């Protein structure tokens, strides 16, 4: 029988990790069952069949209520079979009683992430095996066959970013249709790539500071200083420099600087007090 890589037995000892923590990364189905109920066996078969079909788009955790009575009670299980669907640590839907595989598939599809393109899966597996060039070739060929597929292009840009090929990202994104190059995911990676490229090509911080003191209007040096500050986690310095440059930047450069500001806020995180304070200053000015 084919080994199921996404099916586990749940217990009180592993429930927090298997169900709650994993649900912050993707969809988790907690299947409460008992060996003495026929409908449980039928539902279990359908769920394991769907686990093979969905190939990791959800995790199935089977919990035997006979051996895990306390766990079942703590989670409000009063009858079996019951399936609780978790996302981000919380139950988003519950299924009571036996259901057909067709009905279960429709329910799971409402919550599961979309299936990955086959070439994307193959490229990721190739990359994880250590062959970045072969993975990129798979994605380039997939992009030729599927020029409008954002997943293929986004994965290619992400691979280039991981490999530190920042100039290649700019060349790749530039040739994309406008509808794709402006997608948030791709555009954000492009901004990060340009920042990392600026930081990599910059002289030492002390030299840059000395240059800017002599020539405060040197935009190229100012951009490098901003990049060094962000990559060095000196967010206040980066923010101050961005605000200064935004006052006089030409339209094309101004657009990039606004994107860098958003990237800075994302790095800080939405819950950061510094984010809230700096965003208010930014919005009040722009």
Secondary structure, DSSP 8 states (H G I E B T S, - for coil): ----TTEEE--TTTHIIIIIIGGGTSEEEEEEE-TT-HHHHHHHHHHHHHHHHHTTSEEEEEEETTT-HHHHHHTT--SSSEEEEEETTEEEEEEES---HHHHHHHHHHHS-----HHHHHHHHHHHTT-HHHHHHHHHHHHHH-TT-HHHHHHHHHHHHHTT-HHHHHHHHHTS-HHHHTSHHHHHHHHHHHHHHHHHH---HHHHHHHHHH-TT-HHHHHHHHHHHHHTT-HHHHHHHHHHHHTT--HHHHHHHHHHHHHHHHHH-TT-HHHHHHHHHHHHH-
